[in-house]
């Protein structure tokens, strides 16, 4: 694909088209691949409860593995699943090497109050976020991991989630429902914040 043609159609190009173009040296195709899948890689790494720097290393190493194997991807239409699996394996390698798997403290959602919102709106949002994240930490590790991966932007496909977490595609929806129901019950019960 020509670079200017790829630039206008990169967002709608299939993964296979992007892989072929990137393997041919098309920088625009490479940028489109990164734009399409970067949030998924971060979600997989953070879903393994890695700290910011460890997660950044996992994401960077996953991109390196793609560069090394770009011309050897067997099914380029499933590039997202390949990347998610690679990120999962790299996350597990980092955990094994560090000898730990601990939750990351101090996570908050960065939601800024609207300009015309009441003065205390930002504080209320922070309190609500703290409650939600405390409830998330009360969930099983498997639920925490699944919800983190599903929160990626853009949302990953169930095939990508399956590859990232090693879950059967058919169990993702029901598991997600159970995890969200448990989270909702924890939030509704008003678990102690603090």
C-alpha positions in Angstrom: 0.0 0.0 0.0 1.2 3.5 -0.8 2.0 5.6 2.3 -0.5 8.3 1.5 -3.1 5.8 0.6 -2.4 3.9 3.8 -2.6 7.1 5.9 -6.2 7.8 4.8 -7.2 4.2 5.0 -5.1 3.1 8.0 -8.0 3.3 10.5 -10.2 1.0 8.3 -7.4 -1.3 7.1 -7.5 -4.9 8.3 -4.7 -6.1 10.6 -3.4 -8.3 7.8 -3.1 -5.2 5.5 -1.3 -3.2 8.2 1.1 -6.1 8.9 1.9 -6.5 5.2 2.4 -2.8 4.8 4.5 -2.4 7.9 6.6 -5.4 6.9 7.3 -3.6 3.7 8.6 -0.6 5.6 5.5 1.6 5.7 5.8 3.8 8.8 2.2 4.9 8.6 1.0 1.3 8.8 3.3 0.8 11.8 1.8 3.9 13.5 -1.7 2.6 12.8 -0.8 -0.8 14.4 0.5 0.9 17.5 -2.5 3.2 17.7 -4.9 0.3 17.3 -3.3 -2.0 19.9 -1.3 0.0 22.4 -4.1 0.3 24.9 -4.7 -3.4 24.8 -1.0 -4.1 25.6 -1.2 -1.7 28.5 -4.4 -3.3 29.8 -2.8 -6.7 29.7 0.4 -5.6 31.5 -1.6 -3.6 34.1 -4.0 -6.5 34.4 -1.1 -8.5 35.7 -0.7 -5.9 38.5 2.6 -4.6 37.2 3.8 -1.2 38.3 4.1 1.6 35.7 7.7 1.0 34.8 7.3 -2.8 34.6 4.2 -2.4 32.5 6.1 0.0 30.2 8.8 -2.6 29.8 6.3 -5.2 28.9 4.7 -3.0 26.3 8.0 -2.0 24.8 9.2 -5.6 24.7 6.0 -6.7 23.1 6.5 -4.2 20.3 10.1 -5.4 19.9 8.9 -9.0 19.6 6.5 -7.8 16.9 9.3 -6.0 15.0 11.4 -9.2 15.2 8.6 -11.4 14.0 6.6 -9.1 11.7 7.2 -11.1 8.6 6.6 -14.4 10.4 3.1 -13.8 11.9 1.1 -16.8 10.8 -2.4 -15.2 11.0 -2.0 -11.4 10.6 -5.8 -11.0 10.8 -5.5 -12.0 14.5 -2.6 -9.6 15.3 -4.4 -8.4 18.4 -4.5 -11.9 19.8 -0.9 -12.4 19.0 0.1 -9.2 20.7 -2.1 -9.9 23.7 -0.6 -13.4 24.1 2.9 -12.0 23.8 2.2 -9.3 26.4 0.8 -11.9 28.7 3.8 -14.1 28.4 6.1 -11.1 28.9 4.1 -10.0 31.9 4.4 -13.4 33.5 8.2 -13.4 32.8 8.5 -10.1 34.5 6.5 -11.4 37.5 8.6 -14.5 37.7 11.9 -12.5 37.5 10.8 -10.0 40.1 9.5 -12.7 42.5 6.4 -10.8 43.3 2.8 -10.2 42.3 1.4 -7.4 44.4 -1.4 -5.0 43.7 -0.5 -1.5 42.7 -1.5 1.0 45.4 -2.9 4.5 44.8 -4.8 3.9 41.6 -7.4 6.6 40.8 -9.4 7.4 37.8 -8.4 10.8 36.5 -11.9 12.3 35.9 -11.9 16.1 35.9 -15.0 17.9 37.0 -16.8 20.0 34.4 -16.0 23.7 34.5 -19.5 24.6 35.7 -19.6 21.8 38.3 -20.0 22.6 42.0 -16.7 23.3 43.8 -16.7 20.0 45.6 -17.5 17.9 42.5 -13.8 17.0 42.0 -13.7 15.7 45.6 -16.8 13.7 45.2 -15.5 12.1 42.1 -12.2 11.2 43.9 -14.2 9.7 46.8 -16.3 7.7 44.4 -13.3 6.5 42.5 -11.5 5.5 45.7 -14.6 3.5 46.8 -14.7 1.8 43.4 -11.0 1.0 43.3 -11.2 -0.4 46.9 -14.1 -2.6 45.8 -12.1 -3.7 42.7 -9.2 -4.7 45.1 -11.7 -6.9 47.0 -12.5 -9.0 43.9 -10.6 -12.1 43.1 -7.4 -11.7 41.2 -9.0 -13.3 38.1 -11.9 -10.8 38.2 -9.5 -7.9 38.7 -7.4 -9.0 35.7 -10.4 -9.5 33.5 -11.9 -6.1 34.3 -8.6 -4.3 33.7 -8.2 -5.9 30.3 -11.8 -5.2 29.3 -11.3 -1.5 30.3 -8.7 -0.9 27.5 -9.4 1.7 25.0 -10.4 0.8 22.3 -12.2 -2.3 23.9 -10.4 -5.5 22.9 -12.3 -8.3 21.1 -13.1 -11.4 23.1 -10.5 -13.2 21.0 -7.9 -10.7 22.2 -9.1 -11.1 25.8 -9.0 -14.8 25.5 -5.4 -14.7 24.2 -4.4 -12.2 26.9 -5.8 -14.1 29.8 -6.0 -17.7 28.6 -9.7 -17.9 29.0 -12.1 -19.6 26.6 -14.0 -17.0 24.6 -17.4 -18.4 25.7 -16.6 -17.9 29.3 -15.6 -14.2 29.1 -19.1 -12.7 29.0 -20.5 -14.8 31.9 -17.4 -14.3 34.0 -17.5 -10.5 33.3 -21.1 -10.5 34.4 -20.4 -12.3 37.6 -17.4 -10.0 38.3 -19.4 -6.8 37.7 -22.3 -8.1 39.9 -19.8 -8.8 42.7 -18.3 -5.3 42.2 -21.7 -3.7 42.3 -22.7 -5.6 45.5 -19.4 -4.4 47.2 -20.0 -0.8 46.1 -23.7 -0.9 47.2 -22.7 -2.4 50.5 -20.5 0.7 51.0 -17.3 -1.0 51.9 -15.2 1.1 54.2 -13.0 3.6 52.4 -9.8 4.1 54.5 
